[in-house]
Amino acid sequence: MYAIVKTGGKQYKVKPDDVVEIERIEGEAGSKIVFEEVLAVGEENDSLNIGTPIVEGAKVEAEIVEQFRGPKLIAFKMKKRKGYRRKKGHRQELTRVKIAAVNAG
C-alpha cells in the first residue's frame, strides 16, 4: 500500500518503511508524527483512491529520524564584460522521517 502525502508545499509518494527527506517540521528525533493531508491511497498495480482534495479518514504515521541541513546550493549571477557578479549560498533545513504505517481510513 502507498499514499501520496502533501507536506511543506510538496507531494511525496510513500510506502511503509520508506525513509523520506522532507522540509523541516517541528519535533525531536524519535518523536511520532501524523500526516493528515493524504491526497491519494492505493495498492501497487491495483485500485487507487483519489481524494477531492484529500482522502477522508486517511492518515500516514511516521517517526522523525533526524533534523539536518541539506547541501549548500550556490546562486551565481554574472554579466560578461560588465563587472557584475553576485554569489549567494543557501542550505535548506530538512527532516528525515521513516514511514511507519499507511492507514486508508
C-alpha positions, 0 to 999 in steps of 0.5 A: 500500500502507498499514499501520496502525502502533501507536506511543506508545499510538496507531494511525496509518494510513500510506502511503509518503511520508506525513509523520506527527506522532507522540509523541516517540521517541528519535533525531536528525533524519535518523536511520532508524527501524523500526516493528515493531508493524504491526497491519494491511497492505493495498492501497487498495480491495483485500485487507487483512491483519489481524494477531492482534495484529500482522502477522508479518514486517511492518515500516514504515521511516521517517526522523525529520524533526524533534523539536518541541513541539506547541501549548500546550493550556490546562486551565481549571477554574472554579466560578461564584460560588465563587472557584475557578479553576485554569489549567494549560498543557501542550505535548506533545513530538512527532516528525515522521517521513516514511514511507519504505517499507511492507514486508508481510513 
